[in-house]
Amino acid sequence: MAFLEIARLHKDYGPVEVLRDIDLSIEEGGFLVLVGPSGCGKSTLLYTIAGLESVTRGEVRIDGRTVNDLPPSKRDIAMVFQSYALYPSMNVAENMGFGMEMRGVPKAERRRAVAEVAKTLQIEHLLERRPAQLSGGQRQRVAMGRALVRNPRLFLFDEPLSNLDAKLRIEMRTEIKRLHQSLGTTIVYVTHDQIEAMTLATRIAVLKDGVLQQFGTPAEIYADPANLFVADFMGSPPMNLIPAAVRADGPSPSLLVERAGSEPAALPAGVKGLDAYVGRETILGIRPEAITEVPADGAANGSTVVDCRIEVVEPAGADTYVITHLGGREVVARTSPDCGVRAGETRPLAFRMDKAVFFDPATHDRIRG
């Protein structure tokens, strides 16, 4: 049985629907990430789980128990906020132990719990400092420590890394993942950063305009997007989305993709569901890593080779991204750093069409065979 269940949940503010018919669940010890653009409802959903927002309709269940009418203090949860919310007049140890003090936990027990958590988070040397004397990453560790000392059954994180610089965000992301692996506590985590979602989650819920677009593992969300929004939102760089005409071509349809200054490129489709689109347009979705340079020996290993005019070359260390135009859209390919591609030249690129997916231009839904 799922540990956390959200069933047919709606949240309205007067006439405005903020969340619509949300259904999802996570097993005990899982890491659920709620991801989506600003204003999509992910923080509101987190607050309904926490009890900081009421539910208009539907249910929130924790360990089989409906908690809609329970206050936050009765839900056995702990929350880490984006703003850290540390008391400036208290030192680190006092901030971490304050909640326990308010619940009447004996001083010796508080000290022991704070010491254990501080060791886990590697902040033992900071216990006597005040928040103003800490870096952003150190403050975030203290905020996490304050939640950890409570030993709750459910952790809620509301964009905890958004105030940190890029390098520190990566470091703290690793710390949160390591912490989850060592403690095995159930976590619900809100972010607008899809890289955080992909690296941390055991399950991802992608939201847009208060509607759940897709719920699945990171691999499912990335490789098998349910619609155009998920395909475009998840991935860095995002999936290439290329308009293509479907034509009858023997036993299975093929695709014609427009190229500026050249004849249209022909690509195999290989999806039975495209039979109904012959003579119409579809949208070809293909990740940058499925478009690469052709090996020096010319063997494309089953890929389809298309001559493309290279417009921009972006070295990125371990990879080089090259940009061309197909179907009137900018298309990004991921090549090796020593491939020798130069802007302004026409070069063959290998398309792994077995990795391609297709979408209906009208409904934006995935076309399946």
C-alpha positions in Angstrom: 0.0 0.0 0.0 1.2 3.5 -0.8 2.4 5.6 2.1 1.3 8.9 0.7 -1.8 9.1 -1.5 -3.4 12.1 -3.2 -6.9 11.2 -4.5 -9.0 13.3 -6.8 -7.7 16.4 -5.1 -9.1 19.9 -6.1 -8.1 23.2 -4.6 -10.0 26.4 -5.4 -9.5 30.0 -4.4 -13.0 31.3 -5.0 -13.8 30.8 -8.7 -10.1 30.1 -9.5 -9.1 26.4 -9.8 -5.5 26.0 -8.7 -5.4 22.2 -8.6 -7.7 20.0 -10.6 -8.3 16.3 -10.0 -4.8 15.3 -8.8 -4.2 11.6 -8.4 -0.8 10.3 -7.3 0.9 8.2 -4.7 4.3 7.3 -3.3 5.6 4.3 -1.4 7.2 4.6 2.0 10.8 5.6 1.6 10.1 7.1 -1.8 11.3 10.5 -3.1 8.4 12.3 -4.9 9.3 15.5 -6.8 6.6 17.9 -7.9 8.0 19.9 -10.8 6.6 22.5 -13.2 6.8 26.1 -14.2 6.0 29.0 -11.7 2.3 29.1 -11.0 1.6 25.5 -11.9 0.3 24.6 -8.4 3.2 22.5 -7.1 3.7 24.5 -3.9 0.0 24.6 -3.3 -0.2 20.8 -3.6 2.7 20.6 -1.1 0.9 22.9 1.4 -2.3 20.7 1.2 -0.1 17.7 2.1 1.4 19.7 5.0 -2.0 21.0 6.2 -1.1 24.6 5.6 -3.8 24.8 2.9 -7.3 23.2 3.1 -8.5 20.8 0.4 -11.6 21.9 -1.6 -12.4 18.3 -2.7 -10.6 15.0 -2.6 -8.4 13.3 0.0 -4.8 13.4 1.4 -3.9 10.1 3.0 -0.7 9.4 5.0 -0.1 5.7 5.8 -3.7 4.9 5.0 -5.2 7.6 7.2 -7.1 10.6 5.8 -5.6 13.7 7.2 -7.7 16.4 5.5 -8.9 17.8 8.8 -5.7 17.3 10.8 -3.5 20.3 11.7 0.1 20.2 10.6 1.3 19.3 14.1 -0.7 16.0 14.0 0.5 14.8 10.6 4.0 13.6 11.7 5.7 15.8 9.0 8.6 18.2 8.9 9.0 21.0 6.3 12.0 22.8 4.9 11.2 26.1 3.3 12.9 28.1 0.6 13.6 31.0 3.0 15.2 28.7 5.7 13.1 30.5 8.4 15.8 30.5 11.0 15.6 32.6 14.2 18.4 35.2 14.0 18.7 35.6 17.7 19.4 31.8 18.3 22.5 29.9 17.5 22.5 26.8 15.3 21.9 24.3 18.1 19.1 26.4 19.5 17.4 26.7 16.1 17.6 23.0 15.5 16.3 22.1 19.0 13.6 24.8 19.3 10.7 22.7 18.0 11.6 19.9 20.4 11.8 22.4 23.2 8.3 23.7 22.4 7.0 20.1 22.6 8.5 19.6 26.1 11.3 17.3 25.1 13.9 17.1 27.9 17.1 19.1 27.5 19.4 16.1 27.5 17.4 14.4 24.8 17.3 17.6 22.7 21.1 17.9 23.0 21.6 14.3 21.9 19.3 14.6 18.9 20.9 17.9 17.8 24.4 16.4 18.1 23.5 13.3 16.1 21.9 15.3 13.3 24.7 17.9 13.2 27.1 15.0 12.7 25.0 13.6 9.9 25.0 17.0 8.2 28.6 17.8 9.0 27.8 21.0 10.9 29.0 20.1 14.4 31.5 23.0 14.2 28.7 25.5 13.5 26.5 24.8 16.5 27.4 27.9 18.4 27.1 30.3 15.5 24.1 32.4 14.6 22.5 32.4 11.2 24.1 35.7 10.2 27.5 34.1 10.5 26.6 31.2 8.1 26.8 30.9 4.3 23.7 30.0 2.3 24.6 26.4 2.1 25.2 26.2 5.9 21.9 27.9 6.6 20.2 25.3 4.4 21.8 22.5 6.3 20.6 24.0 9.6 17.1 24.2 8.2 17.3 20.6 7.2 18.7 19.7 10.6 15.8 21.4 12.3 13.5 19.1 10.4 15.6 16.0 10.9 15.7 16.2 14.7 12.0 15.7 14.8 12.4 12.3 13.1 9.2 12.6 11.1 7.7 10.0 8.8 7.4 12.5 5.9 9.7 15.3 4.9 8.4 18.2 2.7 10.9 20.4 0.8 9.6 23.7 -0.8 12.3 24.7 -3.4 15.0 24.5 -0.8 17.9 25.2 -3.2 16.6 28.1 -5.2 18.5 30.7 -3.2 21.9 29.1 -3.7 24.4 29.6 -6.5 24.8 27.0 -9.2 27.9 25.2 -7.7 26.4 25.1 -4.2 23.1 23.9 -5.6 24.7 20.9 -7.1 26.6 20.1 -3.8 23.4 20.4 -1.8 21.5 18.3 -4.2 24.0 15.5 -3.7 23.8 15.9 0.1 20.0 15.6 0.0 20.2 12.5 -2.1 22.8 11.0 0.2 20.6 11.9 3.2 17.6 10.2 1.6 19.6 7.1 0.9 20.9 6.8 4.4 17.6 7.6 6.3 15.1 6.0 3.9 12.5 8.6 4.9 9.6 9.5 2.5 10.2 12.9 0.9 8.0 15.2 -1.2 10.1 17.9 -2.9 9.0 20.9 -4.9 11.2 22.5 -7.6 10.9 24.3 -10.9 14.4 22.9 -11.9 13.9 19.7 -14.0 17.5 18.7 -13.4 16.8 18.5 -9.7 13.7 16.5 -10.4 15.6 14.0 -12.6 18.5 13.5 -10.3 16.7 13.3 -6.9 13.3 11.6 -7.6 12.1 8.0 -7.5 8.9 9.4 -8.9 8.2 12.7 -10.7 4.8 14.5 -11.0 4.9 17.1 -13.8 2.2 19.8 -13.3 1.0 22.6 -15.6 -1.8 25.0 -14.8 -2.9 22.9 -11.9 -3.3 19.7 -13.9 -1.1 16.6 -13.6 0.5 16.1 -17.0 2.5 12.9 -16.2 3.5 10.8 -13.2 6.2 8.2 -13.4 9.9 7.4 -12.8 12.6 9.8 -14.1 13.4 7.4 -16.9 9.7 7.2 -18.0 9.3 11.0 -17.9 12.4 11.5 -19.9 12.2 8.8 -22.5 8.4 8.4 -22.8 6.8 11.8 -22.4 3.0 11.8 -22.4 2.6 15.1 -24.3 4.4 18.0 -25.9 4.7 20.0 -22.6 6.5 17.2 -20.8 8.8 16.6 -23.7 9.7 20.2 -23.9 9.9 20.9 -20.2 12.0 17.9 -19.1 15.6 17.7 -20.3 18.5 20.1 -20.7 18.7 20.9 -23.6 15.1 20.0 -24.1 13.8 17.5 -26.7 13.8 18.7 -30.3 10.3 19.1 -31.6 10.2 19.1 -35.4 7.1 19.5 -37.6 7.1 16.7 -40.2 4.8 15.6 -43.0 3.8 11.9 -43.0 3.7 10.2 -46.3 2.9 6.6 -47.4 6.1 4.8 -48.2 5.8 1.0 -48.6 4.7 -1.0 -45.6 5.2 1.8 -43.1 5.0 5.6 -43.3 8.0 7.9 -43.6 8.6 11.6 -42.7 9.5 14.6 -44.8 11.2 17.4 -42.9 11.8 20.7 -44.5 15.4 22.0 -44.8 16.2 25.6 -45.6 17.9 25.8 -49.1 17.7 22.1 -49.6 15.3 19.3 -50.6 13.2 18.0 -47.6 14.9 15.3 -45.6 13.3 11.9 -45.6 13.3 10.0 -42.3 11.8 6.6 -41.4 8.9 6.6 -38.9 8.6 3.1 -37.7 5.5 3.8 -35.6 2.3 2.0 -36.5 0.2 4.8 -35.0 1.3 7.1 -37.8 -0.7 5.3 -40.4 -3.7 7.5 -39.5 -1.5 10.6 -40.1 -0.5 9.9 -43.8 -1.0 13.1 -45.7 -1.0 15.1 -42.5 1.5 16.7 -40.3 2.9 15.3 -37.1 5.6 16.5 -34.6 8.7 14.5 -34.4 10.3 14.5 -30.9 14.0 13.5 -30.6 16.5 14.2 -27.8 19.8 16.0 -28.7 21.8 12.9 -27.7 19.9 10.9 -30.4 21.4 13.2 -33.1 25.2 12.9 -33.4 28.0 13.2 -35.8 28.6 10.4 -38.2 31.6 8.3 -37.1 34.8 8.7 -39.1 34.5 5.3 -40.6 31.1 6.4 -42.0 29.2 3.6 -40.2 26.0 5.1 -38.8 25.0 1.9 -36.9 21.4 1.9 -38.1 20.9 5.7 -37.8 19.5 7.8 -40.7 22.1 10.3 -42.0 20.9 13.8 -42.9 23.0 16.6 -44.3 22.5 19.7 -42.1 23.8 23.2 -42.3 25.5 24.0 -39.0 24.6 27.4 -37.7 26.1 27.5 -34.2 28.6 25.4 -32.3 28.6 25.4 -28.5 31.5 23.6 -26.8 30.4 22.3 -23.4 33.4 20.4 -22.1 32.5 16.7 -22.4 30.1 17.5 -25.2 29.7 19.9 -28.1 26.2 21.0 -29.0 25.6 21.9 -32.7 22.5 23.8 -33.8 20.8 23.5 -37.2 17.3 24.2 -38.5 14.8 21.5 -39.6 11.1 21.9 -40.2 11.5 25.6 -39.4 12.7 24.9 -35.9 16.0 25.1 -34.2 17.4 21.6 -33.7 20.2 20.8 -31.2 22.5 17.8 -31.7 24.9 16.5 -29.1 28.3 15.6 -30.5 31.7 14.7 -29.2 34.1 17.5 -28.3 36.6 16.5 -31.0 34.1 16.0 -33.9 35.5 19.1 -35.7 32.2 20.6 -36.7 32.3 24.3 -37.6 29.6 26.9 -38.0 28.6 27.6 -41.6 29.4 24.2 -43.0 27.1 21.5 -44.1 27.7 18.2 -42.3 26.0 14.9 -42.1 24.3 14.1 -38.8 23.1 10.7 -37.7 19.5 10.5 -36.4 18.6 7.6 -34.1 15.0 7.2 -35.2 14.5 4.3 -32.9 14.7 6.9 -30.1 12.1 9.2 -31.7 8.6 9.8 -30.4 5.7 11.6 -32.1 2.9 14.0 -31.1 -0.4 15.1 -32.5 -0.1 18.8 -33.5 -3.7 19.5 -32.5 -4.1 17.7 -29.2 -0.3 17.8 -28.2 -0.7 14.2 -27.0 1.8 11.4 -27.7 1.0 9.2 -30.7 1.4 5.6 -29.8 1.6 2.5 -32.0 
